[in-house]
Amino acid sequence: MEVLQDNNIKLWVGLYSDPNYFRQIHTDQTAQKVYLKQYFDKLHESYLQWRVWLKVYANKVQGLYLPLELSDYDFKTPAQREQLAEILAQQVKLYDQPLMISLYLSGELPQKQIKLWTEKLTNLGLIVYVQNGAGTQALSADERHAYLNDLDCNVGIIREIFVQDKASKSFKADRISKGKLDGILNEKNCHPDAMFSLRYLPINSNPLKLVGEK
């Protein structure tokens, strides 16, 4: 991290990520409330461990990433989204740094509701990024573009530079070709953007291995 900062790359520092998150969050509203409280307690514990380092390098850290990966599949009801907003509003008060969250789409909510949801999250003081879905292919290209084009320009876009293996029971993905990567990077829009992730960059010397690689 310090090597990256020495090369003038400002970082978003991700806090604790629960390896069981996706299994735990696929549940009802009551269970989500219990789980999210426990999860955010662990996130804050990890923040306290990094707090001194974050102060030392404050001018080279853009903010903190809360690794939730929200989705319209898990928060499809207004009550679930309102409960989540109340929990997140309390979290915003605990940190001095800007907080980023991400969201991915599964087609459970119409465009208008996704737009309103991202606006509500932004109004809480959060920086919101939405995955473009090109790698997961949960939506058709036309559906993806319709959702993304409806978002306000202050909502970031995460460009997925992988192709998910749909035959695998657990999440598994492969790198895309250099040509496809160039095409993705040349796409123009009004949104801030990021890539997911460096692990999938199609370079022979990539030090970040995919799951199962040796």
C-alpha positions as CSV (number, residue, x, y, z in Angstrom):
1,M,0.0,0.0,0.0
2,E,2.8,2.4,0.8
3,V,4.6,1.5,-2.5
4,L,1.4,2.5,-4.3
5,Q,1.2,5.7,-2.4
6,D,4.8,6.5,-3.1
7,N,3.9,6.3,-6.8
8,N,1.1,8.9,-6.3
9,I,-1.8,6.4,-6.3
10,K,-4.4,7.4,-3.7
11,L,-6.1,4.5,-2.0
12,W,-9.5,3.5,-0.9
13,V,-8.8,1.3,2.1
14,G,-11.2,-1.7,2.4
15,L,-12.2,-2.7,5.9
16,Y,-13.0,-6.2,7.2
17,S,-14.7,-8.4,4.6
18,D,-16.7,-11.4,6.0
19,P,-16.1,-14.5,3.8
20,N,-19.6,-15.7,4.7
21,Y,-21.3,-12.4,3.8
22,F,-23.2,-13.6,0.7
23,R,-24.6,-16.6,2.6
24,Q,-25.6,-14.5,5.6
25,I,-27.2,-11.6,3.8
26,H,-29.5,-13.8,1.7
27,T,-32.2,-13.8,4.3
28,D,-35.2,-11.9,5.7
29,Q,-35.4,-8.4,7.1
30,T,-35.2,-9.4,10.8
31,A,-32.2,-11.6,10.3
32,Q,-30.5,-9.0,8.1
33,K,-30.7,-6.5,11.0
34,V,-29.0,-8.9,13.4
35,Y,-26.3,-9.8,11.0
36,L,-25.5,-6.3,9.8
37,K,-25.1,-5.0,13.4
38,Q,-22.6,-7.8,14.1
39,Y,-20.8,-7.2,10.8
40,F,-20.5,-3.5,11.3
41,D,-19.1,-4.1,14.7
42,K,-16.3,-6.1,13.1
43,L,-15.8,-3.5,10.4
44,H,-15.3,-0.9,13.1
45,E,-12.8,-3.1,15.0
46,S,-10.8,-3.4,11.8
47,Y,-11.0,0.4,11.4
48,L,-9.6,0.9,14.9
49,Q,-6.6,-1.3,14.1
50,W,-5.8,0.8,11.0
51,R,-6.6,4.2,12.5
52,V,-3.1,5.3,13.4
53,W,-1.8,4.2,9.9
54,L,-4.7,6.1,8.3
55,K,-3.8,9.3,10.2
56,V,-0.1,9.0,9.1
57,Y,-1.1,8.6,5.5
58,A,-4.2,10.7,5.5
59,N,-3.1,12.9,2.5
60,K,-2.8,9.7,0.4
61,V,-6.0,8.0,1.4
62,Q,-9.2,8.9,-0.4
63,G,-11.5,7.1,2.1
64,L,-12.7,3.8,3.4
65,Y,-14.6,1.1,1.5
66,L,-17.4,-0.8,3.4
67,P,-17.3,-4.3,1.7
68,L,-21.1,-4.9,1.5
69,E,-21.8,-5.4,-2.2
70,L,-25.5,-4.4,-1.8
71,S,-27.9,-5.9,-4.3
72,D,-31.6,-5.5,-5.3
73,Y,-31.8,-9.2,-4.8
74,D,-31.1,-9.0,-1.0
75,F,-32.9,-5.7,-0.5
76,K,-35.8,-6.0,-2.8
77,T,-38.5,-4.6,-0.4
78,P,-38.8,-0.9,0.7
79,A,-38.7,-2.0,4.3
80,Q,-35.4,-3.8,3.9
81,R,-33.9,-0.8,2.1
82,E,-35.2,1.6,4.8
83,Q,-33.8,-0.5,7.6
84,L,-30.4,-0.6,5.8
85,A,-30.5,3.2,5.4
86,E,-31.1,3.6,9.1
87,I,-28.1,1.3,9.9
88,L,-25.8,3.0,7.4
89,A,-26.8,6.5,8.7
90,Q,-25.4,5.5,12.1
91,Q,-22.2,4.1,10.5
92,V,-21.5,7.4,8.7
93,K,-21.2,9.1,12.1
94,L,-18.5,6.8,13.3
95,Y,-15.8,7.7,10.7
96,D,-13.9,10.8,9.8
97,Q,-13.0,9.6,6.3
98,P,-15.4,9.4,3.3
99,L,-17.1,6.0,3.0
100,M,-17.7,4.1,-0.2
101,I,-20.1,1.3,-0.8
102,S,-20.9,-0.7,-4.0
103,L,-24.0,-2.2,-5.5
104,Y,-24.7,-4.8,-8.1
105,L,-27.9,-5.4,-10.1
106,S,-29.9,-8.6,-10.6
107,G,-33.0,-7.2,-12.2
108,E,-35.3,-7.5,-9.1
109,L,-36.1,-3.7,-9.1
110,P,-37.0,-1.4,-12.0
111,Q,-34.7,1.4,-13.1
112,K,-36.6,4.1,-11.3
113,Q,-36.3,2.3,-7.9
114,I,-32.6,1.7,-8.4
115,K,-32.0,5.3,-9.2
116,L,-34.0,6.4,-6.1
117,W,-32.0,3.9,-4.0
118,T,-28.7,5.2,-5.1
119,E,-29.9,8.7,-4.5
120,K,-31.0,7.8,-0.9
121,L,-27.6,6.2,-0.2
122,T,-25.7,9.2,-1.6
123,N,-27.8,11.5,0.5
124,L,-26.7,9.6,3.6
125,G,-23.2,10.9,2.8
126,L,-21.9,7.7,1.2
127,I,-20.1,7.5,-2.1
128,V,-21.9,4.9,-4.2
129,Y,-20.5,2.8,-7.1
130,V,-22.6,0.4,-9.2
131,Q,-21.1,-2.7,-10.9
132,N,-21.8,-2.6,-14.6
133,G,-22.7,-6.3,-14.7
134,A,-20.7,-7.0,-17.9
135,G,-18.8,-9.9,-16.2
136,T,-21.6,-11.5,-14.3
137,Q,-24.0,-11.3,-17.3
138,A,-27.0,-11.4,-14.9
139,L,-28.7,-8.9,-17.3
140,S,-28.7,-8.4,-21.0
141,A,-26.5,-5.7,-22.5
142,D,-29.6,-3.5,-23.2
143,E,-30.9,-4.0,-19.7
144,R,-27.5,-3.1,-18.2
145,H,-27.1,0.0,-20.2
146,A,-30.7,1.1,-19.4
147,Y,-30.0,0.9,-15.7
148,L,-26.6,2.6,-15.8
149,N,-27.7,5.4,-18.1
150,D,-30.4,6.3,-15.7
151,L,-28.0,6.9,-12.8
152,D,-26.9,10.3,-11.7
153,C,-23.4,11.3,-12.8
154,N,-22.1,11.4,-9.3
155,V,-22.7,7.6,-9.0
156,G,-19.6,5.7,-9.9
157,I,-19.4,2.7,-12.3
158,I,-17.3,-0.4,-11.6
159,R,-16.2,-2.0,-14.9
160,E,-16.2,-5.7,-14.5
161,I,-13.1,-7.0,-16.5
162,F,-13.9,-10.7,-16.0
163,V,-16.3,-13.3,-17.4
164,Q,-18.1,-15.4,-14.9
165,D,-18.2,-19.2,-15.3
166,K,-22.0,-19.9,-15.1
167,A,-21.4,-23.6,-14.9
168,S,-19.7,-23.3,-11.5
169,K,-21.8,-23.7,-8.4
170,S,-19.7,-21.1,-6.5
171,F,-18.4,-17.8,-8.0
172,K,-15.7,-18.5,-10.5
173,A,-14.4,-16.2,-13.3
174,D,-11.7,-15.9,-15.9
175,R,-9.8,-13.0,-17.3
176,I,-11.0,-11.3,-20.5
177,S,-8.8,-10.7,-23.5
178,K,-6.6,-7.6,-23.9
179,G,-8.8,-6.5,-26.8
180,K,-11.9,-6.6,-24.7
181,L,-10.2,-4.8,-21.9
182,D,-9.2,-2.0,-24.2
183,G,-12.7,-1.8,-25.4
184,I,-14.0,-1.5,-21.8
185,L,-11.5,1.1,-20.9
186,N,-12.3,3.2,-23.9
187,E,-16.0,3.4,-23.0
188,K,-17.0,7.0,-22.2
189,N,-19.6,8.3,-19.8
190,C,-20.1,11.0,-17.1
191,H,-19.5,8.7,-14.1
192,P,-16.4,8.2,-12.0
193,D,-15.2,4.7,-12.7
194,A,-13.1,1.8,-11.3
195,M,-12.2,-1.7,-12.4
196,F,-13.0,-5.0,-10.8
197,S,-10.4,-6.1,-10.4
198,L,-6.6,-6.0,-10.8
199,R,-6.7,-9.8,-10.3
200,Y,-8.3,-10.1,-13.8
201,L,-5.9,-7.9,-15.8
202,P,-4.8,-9.9,-18.9
203,I,-1.1,-9.6,-18.3
204,N,1.4,-12.5,-18.1
205,S,3.2,-11.0,-15.1
206,N,0.1,-10.5,-13.0
207,P,1.1,-11.3,-9.4
208,L,-2.5,-11.6,-8.3
209,K,-3.6,-15.1,-9.0
210,L,-7.1,-16.3,-9.7
211,V,-8.8,-18.8,-7.4
212,G,-7.3,-22.3,-8.2
213,E,-4.2,-20.9,-10.0
214,K,-0.8,-22.1,-8.9
